[in-house]
Amino acid sequence: MTHSIGIIGSGNISSAYLKIAHELGLFRVAGITDLDPARAQAQASVHGSRALGLDELLSDPEIGAVVNLTPPGAHAAMSLAALNAGKHVYSEKPLAITREDGQAILEAARTQGLRVGCAPDTFLGAGLQTARELLDAGRIGRPVAATAFMLGSGPESWHPDPEFFYQPGAGPLFDMGPYYLTALVNLLGSVTQVGGSAVSAQTERMIGSGVRQGHRVPVQTPTHVTAQLTFEGQETNAPANGPVATFIASFDVQASELPRIEIYGTAGTLSLPDPNTFGGPLRVRGAGEDHWETIELSRPFQDNARGIGLADMLEAVALGVPHRASGELAYHVLDVMQTVLDAAAAERTLPVHSRVDRPSPLSARPEWLPAKMA
């Protein structure tokens, strides 16, 4: 079955969705809209679609789902507009920049019987799905703890228009945190409580490229965030508290040799790939072993496949089953991130009130995967 979708926002990320639409053949892009009509027209011309106005796209009866690729601050308004127009929604991360807006999106979907999906879908890629398979099979025993590090110097050296990265609802936590936190929740379950600290090394940043090179932008959100996370865990005979993790997200680090994510179990350690990618490397080292074993990936999608979460959602709609990159998962990650900032401001540990079931693993051969991509 081929689904017809519309895309709101034709920036760089839209090309990835258009590419996967062509490769999977499960959905076609029936319309693209953007605040800049010329940019929408350029993408539409390249990919055989139509450039439409926003109202025209939302009122088109052919379009059953909308992909929201607007900047984070506009996510809630655009998602609500699409839901109110009777369309399923798949949004870029984060779901929204406040809990209230996130809850409003989920409630609108429930009221209208529609689906909400949200990036990131990198946790459905070959690397993190193979890691999930190993973890669930007990390869490293019971998970006890984890570390996760997203460390960089910020995007202003290469991004020509980086202001939004330094506004509330962005920064390293909201911009890159969803990749790491979604991966951890997929592996370890819901986060139940957090502690945090949040600081900024600079009050403004200088644009390093493009026509605005040398222009300074104000920093209005923390740029170095450290979080201590407690998870529910999955073992019925485990201690009362589940695994714990330390997560650092920073735009203030000039160089680092720390790993991306490691999971520490009672019988070994998993070293995970960058959760902003779909492939490897994935390594494991058992207790008493003197070397790391590189694991052959056993799941599809090793290359950039942004949009497979959307494909999974559309097929789930047709089959009447849950989808994996869900709005509920994205809301839990949003709740965790906001609670980290609240805990940092309060200088104490705070509970996370939302919960979400771990998404079911993606099979080695999803029914909707074309034979040419298996």
N, C-alpha and C positions, 0 to 999 in steps of 0.2 A: 504494500500500500504506500502510495506517495502522498505526503502531506504538503500543504502549501503554507508557507510562513512569510511573515514580513519582518524586516529588520529596521529598527530605529537606531540610527547612529552609524555612519559609514567611515569611521576612522580605521586605523591600522588593523585592529582586532577583527573587523568585519571580514577581512580577506580570509582569515582562518575558517570562519563559519561557512563562507561561500565555497571554500575549497572542500571541506568535509561534506557539504551538501552534494557536490558533484561526485565525490568518491563513493559515498554510501548509496546514493540514489534513492534514499528513503524520504527525503523532503526536497522540495524545490522552493527557491526564493522568488515569491510572486511580486514582491515590492520592497523598495528601499527608500527610507526617508532620512533627512538630515537637516539641521539648521542651515547648512550651506547646500542649497539645491544643486550647485555645480558639482560638489563632491559626491552627492548621491547619484547624480547622472553619470559621473565617471565610473563609479562602481557598477551601476546597473548596465552600462554599455559593455563593460569588460565581461560581465558574467551573465549576460543574456536575461536581465531582469528589467523591471520598470522603476523609474524614479517617480515617487508619489509624494504629495503633501501628507502631513501627519493625519489630518482628519480623513483624507481619502484612504489612507492605508488602514486606519482603524475601522472604517465603515465598509471596507471591502468584504463581501460575504464569502469570497473564495479563501481568504486568509483565516486559518483556524488558530494560529499561534503566532505570537510576536516575540522576537528576540530583542531584548533591551540592552543596547550597547552604549548608552549615554554615560556621561561622567557620573561618579558616585552620588553626588549631591542631587542629581535628577532621577536616580533609580526609582525611588518610591513614587513620585508623581507619574512617571511614564508607565510603570507597572500597574498602578491603580487605574490609569486611563485605559490601558489595554484590557484589564479585567472587566472594567465597567462597560467596555465595548463587546464583551462576550468572548474574548480571546484567551487561550492559555498563554502563560508567560514563562519565558526562560530569560533570566537576567545575568548579566556579568556581575562579578563579585564587587563589593559586598551586596547582600540583599537590599539593605538600606543603611543609613548612617545613624539611625536611632532605633531603639527597641520599639518605640511607639509606632514608627512607620513600618517596621518589619511585621509587627502584629497586625497592623491595618491591612497589609498585603495578604497575609495568610487568611485573615477573616473574610476579606472580599472574595478570595478564591473559594473558601468553604461555602459562603453564602450563595455563590453562583454556580457551584459544582464544577469549578475549573481547576486546572493544575498550575502550580508554580514550581519551576525548577531554577537552579542557580549554579553558576560556576563557583569554585573551580570543579572541573571534571577530570583533572589530572589523576585523582585517586582511582579512576577507572582504567588507567593506563597499565601497561604490562608490568612495569617495575613495582608499583604499589599494590597491584592485585596479586602478583606473585608473592610479595611480602605478606599479604593478608593470608594467602594459602599456607605459607610456612608457619606463621604465627598460630593460626587456627589448628594446625596439625600438631602443635606442641614442639616444634623444632628447637625452640630455646626455653622450653619449660613454661612456667607461669611468668607472665610479664610483671616486673617489679617496678621499673622506672624507665624514663626516657629523657633524652636531651634533644633539643631542636634549636638550630641557629640560622637566622637569616641576617647576615652581616654584610653591609656594604656602605659606600660613602655617599649614597644618594643619587638621584637620577638627573640632577641639574647639569652635570658635565656633558651629557649627551642628548637630553630631551630639550627641544627648543621652546617648550611652553610648560614648565614644570610647576606652576603655582599651585595647582590643585593637589599635588603631592604633599603640600605643607599646610593644608587647611584641615579643619576638623572633619573627621570621617575618612581621612587618608593617613599620611604618615606611614612608617614601616609596618605598624601593627595592622591597620585596616587595608593597606595596599597589598602587602605580601603575607600577612598573617593568615588569611583564609586558606592559602595553600598548605601551610604547615599544620594548622589546627584541624582542617578537614581530614588531612592524612592521619593525624593522631586519633581523632574521634572514630574514623573508620577502623582503626586498628584496636583501640583500647576502650571505646565506648564514650558515653557522655562525660563531660567535665562537671564535677559536683561542687568544687570550691576553688578559689584562686586567691593568691596574694600577688602584689605587683609593685613595681617602682617605675617611674616614667620621668625622663629628663630630656632636655634639648641642649646640644653643645653650642648652638649658634642661634641668634635671634633673626638672622636673615641669611639667604643663600644667593649666590651669584650664578646666573645662567652662563653656561660655558660654550654654547654653540648656537648656530642659527642667527637670524636677523636681530635677535634681542640679546646677543652675547654681551655680557658685562652688566646687564640689568639685574638689580637685586630684588628678591621677593621675600616677603616676611614669613617667618616660621610661626605658625599658629596652632601647632599640635606637637606632642612629644615625638622626638626623633630617635630616642633610645629607650626601649621598653623591655623590662625583665619581668617574667611571669613565672609563678610557681603554681602548677596545676595538679589537682587531684582528680582521678578518673574513677568511674564506677567499677571498671573491670568486668570480666566475664566469668570468672571462676566461682562456683557456688561454695567451695570449701576454702576460699581465699580469706585473708584477714578482712576486717570490717571495711577498711579503706582500700580502694583499688590502687593501681599504679600511680606514681607521681612523676611529674615531668618538669624540667626547667626549660623555658622557651625565651630566647632573646631575639628581638627584632630591632634592627638598628640601621639608620642612615648616617651614623657617626663613626664607622669603623673603616679605616683606610686599608687594612690588610688583615687577613685571618687564615689560619689553617684548621679551624674547627670543622667537624663533620656537619652535614646537613641535618640528619636525624639518625639517632641510634636508639634501639629498644633493648633494654637489659632484662634478661629473664633468669630464672633459677638454674637453667642449664646452658646458657649461652647468650650471645649478642647478635642482633641484626643491625647491619649498617645499611641504611636506605638511601636511594638516590634523591636528587634534588626534587622536591615535590612540585616544583613549577615546570617539570618535564614529565614525559610519559614513559620513558625507558629506564635503563639502568645507570650505573652498575648497582647490583644488589649483592651484598656479601653477608656471610654468616660465619661465626666462630664459636664452636662449642666449648663447654667447660673442659679444661685440661688440654685443649688443642693448641698447637704452636703456630698456626697459620690461619689466614682468612680464606674461605672458599667462595669463589665467585659463582653465583647461582645463575643457571640458564633460565631466562624468563619464559614462563609457561602460559602466558596470556597474550592476547592480541594488543595492538596499538602501542608500539614502541616509539614511533615517530610522533611529531606534533599532530594531535588529533582533536584539537579544541572543537567542541561541538558534539562529541559522542554522548555527553550528558543530555543534550537536547534530543538526539536521536533516540536514546533510551527512554526519555520522557514521552515522546510522541508514540513510540511503540507501546509503552505502558498504558497510555490513554486508549489506544485501540484494543488492547487486551484486557483492560480493566484491572491491572495489577499495579502495585506501588512502583514508582521510579526511584532511582538511586540518588542522583544529584538534586535532592528535593528542597523545597522551600523551608521545610521544617529543619533539615540539616543545616541549611544556610542561616536560619534564624538562631539556632543553638550556637553556631560559631560567632554570629553577631553579638549574642548575649554574653558569651565568654569574653570577647574582646572589650565590650563596654564595661563588664565587671572588673576586668584587669585594670582599666583606667580608674574606675571607682575605687578599687582597693588601693591603688597607688595614691589617690587623693586622700583617702581616709587613713592610710598607713596601717591597714589591718587586713586580715583575711576575710573574704566575703563569700557567701554561698552563691552558686549559680542556680537559678530557679528552673530554667528550662531543661528538658530532657529530650533525647531523640534515640530511636533504635539505630543500631549499626546497620547501614545499608547491606542488603544481601550481596554476596560476592558476584562479580561478573564471570560468567562461565568462560571456559577456554574457547568456546565457539558459540557466541550469542546468535540466536535465531535470525536477528536482523543484520548480521554481518555478511556482506557479499562474499561469495566464494573466492573472488580475486584478491580479497584482503585477508583471508584466513591464514 
